[in-house]
Amino acid sequence: MDDINREMNLSDQAVGALMMALQKSLMEQSDIVPVLKGFRLRLSEMGLLVMNPPMIKTAQTEEDSVPNIVKLNADAPTPKKEEIARFEVSEEERQAEADEWRQKFKEEMQLIKRKKEIQAELQNMQKDELN
């Protein structure tokens, strides 16, 4: 098959990675081109996936931890640390979620591979029937 001329689309994940790269470049006032050139892409049934999406790290201060919607409304009470903490995710939880997504992706790729194998077997069976 001619994969060179095959049309591809960005997956929602790839669009998110692109938006994160743009946000990071704006925040750091840096060139986005090296980040985009550094993307490792993989084709899936959902479209192109970015295997190394950019991470944005911020130095979080007390003021930064208050959601923006609250900052906009001066009359709203400031949330307590306990309320904010329930939205924070530990590095272990992030890693566990990343591992889970990697496993799902691996399983999806195995299913795609098996589907292609079955299609090839069917084509061979059809050729054998014609002969």
Secondary structure, 3 states (H helix, E strand, C coil): CCHHHCCCCECHHHHHHHHHHHHHHHHHCCCCHHHHHCCCEEEECCEEEECCCCCCCCCCCCCCCCCHHHHHCCCCCCCCHHHHHCCCCCHHHHHHHHHHHHHHHHHHHHHHHHHHHHHHHHHHHHHHHHC
